[in-house]
Amino acid sequence: MKAILGRLSELGLREISKLLTAAGAEGVLEVDGPEGRARVMFRRGHLAGEVSPALVTAYSTRNGTYCFRPGEAGAGAEWLPQEEFFARLDAQAKAAKQSAEASGLGTGEGASDPLAELRDSLAEIPIPGGGVRVLIAAADPRPYRALIPEWRQRGWEVVLGDTPRWPDPPVPRLVVVHLPTTATLAGQDEIWLALVKRAAAQRPLVPVIWVGAMGDPWLRHQAVLAGVEFMIPAPVGEAGETARWFREDLTLLSDRLLSRHAPGAESDAEAFRDFFLALHVDADPAEVRASLLRFAGTFFARGVLLEVRDTMFESVGGYGFTLVGRGHVSRGVAPLEDVVVERCSVRLDAYPEEGSAAMAKALGAQGGLDRAEVFPILAGGECQAIFLGDRPVVEVGGTEVLAGVLARSGSHLGL
């Protein structure tokens, strides 16, 4: 494995440590931050290194760069468990902040701002206003023709079509789905829902605004399950006050969703994924599966990797479950099949209880499954395996990071 380089603004020290510990990696992490350079050594889930001002500043501000060099970490150092090492870092960061405030450097006139130079340099970088692509799939595209010139003035590229077809690359940043009237929708609802699911399966996900078909409770429910973020009624016509209100509403909603989902230089999920894959570029498949399960253990108290086979989902590793032999779940279980077909994660509590009960029995889950979630593991665009996580660890927060790592790991599992 070669050295791995990156920016702390994309992946902080604690996140890097979590991935290195999950992989059981050994080597030296070199940090170059505002206060100078520092080194942290990793070996079998333990860390060693001086908790210096340079390391504390880089850790607390997430400012600087890192380079992990695999190899022998050396001997003679004080090795600490991961959490104990970061407890010392947290204590030093807190003490430094209190000392700065007590001496009047943290606030007030003439305060020292270690990030001022960074902000000044960033302010000199021009930020492009364009680059936003919006897909409008509308059975009746007429209400949108008056909207397109205004959106193009905002720098948005608009792809307008009268069928629910996913466009050629690049991937859109927003999708507007305007369904046909109820009279002409019969038998077509699944193809419109498929477009929504395709948008929700992207990483990062593409938000969807759903227009029309508000009178069908079943279809509304399916749209919400598929991943729609906002629903509004269809406009009555192309002209008049109500049509103008519709265009204004849609523009404001689109702007809000684009702002909320605006990508940075690199999202946390992408940074985690890329670091994980770089760590395991030359690893044995069994090592990758073990690392993946250890990493998933920071998100779910129980988990299992299931290979997708012709007649079953067969376990190839797990933790927390009492599996009999390799363990398997028969094909045809709705939530698992949806993950395979749609290639996006699902929550089991969105499905009837019978499916969860069958999986709990197959996995030896005493007491049933609790807030379980299922994720696809892709290889070449196909779902090769799935991960079922149960009993989420509340402190960790969302599972977007785990979903990103899982989605790109299929070709490394040796299945």
Salt bridges, closest charged atoms under 4 A:
GLU10 OE2 - ARG7 NH2 2.07
GLU15 OE1 - ARG62 NH1 3.95
GLU30 OE1 - ARG69 NE 3.23
ASP32 OD2 - ARG37 NE 3.71
GLU78 OE2 - ARG88 NH2 3.28
GLU83 OE1 - ARG14 NH1 3.45
GLU84 OE2 - ARG88 NH2 3.98
ASP90 OD2 - ARG14 NH2 3.01
ASP113 OD2 - ARG119 NH2 2.06
ASP140 OD1 - ARG142 NE 2.89
GLU157 OE2 - ARG133 NE 3.33
GLU229 OE1 - ARG260 NH1 3.71
GLU229 OE2 - HIS261 NE2 2.91
GLU238 OE2 - ARG142 NE 3.67
GLU241 OE2 - ARG244 NH2 2.36
GLU248 OE2 - ARG244 NH1 2.73
ASP255 OD1 - ARG154 NH1 3.94
ASP274 OD1 - ARG273 NE 3.03
GLU314 OE1 - ARG309 NH1 2.37
GLU314 OE2 - ARG326 NH1 3.65
GLU337 OE2 - ARG331 NE 2.74
ASP349 OD2 - ARG347 NH2 3.00
ASP370 OD1 - ARG371 NE 3.26
ASP390 OD2 - ARG302 NH2 2.48
